[in-house]
Amino acid sequence: MSQIIAWTKSQKAYVFGKPVPLHHVLLVLLFAAIWYGVSHWNNRDNWSTLVHEQYNFSIDYPTNWAHATYGVRGNKNLTDEKAHFYTNQIGFLGLVSKALSVNWFKMENPTPEKIYGWDLERHYRSGIIYSDFQEVEAGSGNYPAWTRTVRYATTSQIRIQYFIIRDDNIYLLEFFLRNSANKDEAFPIFDHMLASFNITP
């Protein structure tokens, strides 16, 4: 351990082209991660509401989650994605552990078979296991919807999809959980977000 500390103190990092002791940089990153984690923990029970006027929906999300909204072009190659909410495992240094995306697209006379085909073109990947669609009501307006669970053969990741139907407008709320073993902690959050989803006239 002493050798690692000595080596770290002897190294330099470059910040904006200027040499800075590496251990100073590591300390700043450590304190930033701790501050991020503590602030997120303190806000764990607080909620905010996002309103997307362009696509006529609103949804509650945990205040300590990051979020972004998108317009016509969507999020990078995901042109149908209109909002994204997520939180990491260990501050800003960890992988995304939980997320929710809101997607919007149009489809005439939607059916589970047509939606399955749309999603297959959008997100094809081998080793995906789909559950059967179930017809439910979802959101604050008890909107008609189809839901299913998506699992992966080689990982513990899980996605839960709600396709909410509003005439020929389809809102896909897709919940992502990196480790399905954490569902007891994650599902109440997802349930709150889903129940708050509102489509404005």
N, C-alpha and C positions, 0 to 999 in steps of 0.2 A: 504493500500500500504506500509506504514512504517513497518508493521509487516512482510510482505513478504520480504522486503529488509533486515530487521534484521535477519530473518530466513535464508536467502540466505548467509549472511555474517558469520553466525554461522556454516554453513555446510562445509564439506570437500569433495573434489573429489580426486580420486587416479589416478595419471598419472605415468605409468611405476612403479606402486607399491608404489609411494611416495605420501603422503597427500599434497594436494594443496587447498587453499581456493576456494570454489565453485564459488564465484563471479569473481575471476580472470579468471577461465576457461570460464565462460559465456562471459566475456568481450573479450577474445581472439576470441571466436567463432563469436561474434557479429562483431568485426572488420574484421575478415576473410570474413564473408558473405558480408559486405559492400564493401570490396576491390574486391571480386569476381564479385559482381553486377556491380560496376563502370567499371571495366576492360572489362566486357562483353558488357556493353552499349557502351563504347568507340569503340569497334571492331564490332559493329552491322552491319556496311555496308561493311566490308571486307570479302573477299572470298579466300579460298585456294582450291587446287585440290588434291584429293587422287587418286593414281594410284595403282591398284591391279593387279600386273603382273601375278600372278598365275591363276586368272580367267579372265584376258584380258579385264578389264574395268577401266574407270576413271570417276570421278564425282566431281563436285564442291560442296563445303559445306561452310556454314558461319564459319569464323575463331573463333567466340565465342561459337561454339558448340563443345562438346566433341565428340570424334570418336574413333573407334576401328576397326581393320580388323581381319579376321579369316581365317584359312586354311581348310584342309580336315575335321576336326572334328567340325567345325562351332562354334557357341556360346552356350556353355553348351548343353542343349538338342535340340537346334535348329541347327541341323547339316547342313542345307542348307544356313544358314545365313553367309555371307562373309564379310559384312561391316555394321556398325551401327553408326548412327549420332544422337545426341540428345541434348536438352537443358532443363534446369529445370525452375521451376516457380520462386523460390526465391533463387538464388545462388545455392550452393551445398546442401542446407537444404530442398529444395522443391521437389515435385514430378516431374517426367518428364512431360513437357507440350507439347513438339513437338519432333517428331523423324522421321527418315527415315532409313529403313533397306534395304540392297541389298542382295537378296537371289539368289542362282544359283542351278539349277538342270537340268537333262536331261530327255527328253520325246520324244519317237518316234511318229511322226504324231500327234502333239498336237492339241487338239480341246478344246473349252470352257468346254465341258462336262467332259473331262479327267482332265483338270486343276481344275475344281470345286471339283472333287473327291479327287485329290491330296491335295488340300487346306483343305478339310473337315477332312481328316485323320490327317493332320498336326496340325490343330488349331480348333478342335471341341469344341464348347461351346454353351450351350442353350441360347436362346434369341438373336441370331444374325440375322440381317435382311440384305440380300444381294440384291443389285440392279442387273439388267440384265447386261450381258457383252456387251460392245460396242467395235467395231473394230476401231482402230485408228492408227496413226503413232506417235512414241514417240522417244525422245532422239535426240542427235545431228545428227544422221544419218537417221532420219525419219524411224526408224525401225518399221516393223509391230508389232502391240501389241493389247492386249485386256485389257480393263480397267473396273473396277466396284467399287462401293462404299459399304463399310461395316459399318453398324450402329448397335447399341446395344439398346435393348428394355428398359433397366433400367438405362442407363447412357447417358451423352451427348458426349461420346467419338465417334470418327469417324476414319475410316481407308480408304484410297484410294489406290487401288492396280493397278499397271501396269505390266502385264505379257508381257515382250518384247521377241519376238521370233527371234532366230538366228539359223537356221537349227534345230537341235534337242537340242540346248541349250536354256533354259528358264531363263531369268533374271527377277526376281520379285522385283520391287521397291514398297515398301509399306510405305506410309506416315501415321503417327499416330498423331492425334490431340486430346488432352484430353478434351478440351471444344470446341465443334463445333461453339459456339458463337464467337470464336476468328478467324474464317476462313478468314476474310478480311485482317488480319495482317499476317496469316500463309501461305495462298495460294500463294502469290507472291514469297515467299521463296521456297516453294515446286516446283513451276513452273520453277524457275531458276535452281534448282537441277535437275529436270527431263530433261530440255532442254540441260543441259550440259553433260548428261550421254552418254558415248562413249564406243563402243566395238571395241577393237583393233583386227586386223587380227590374 
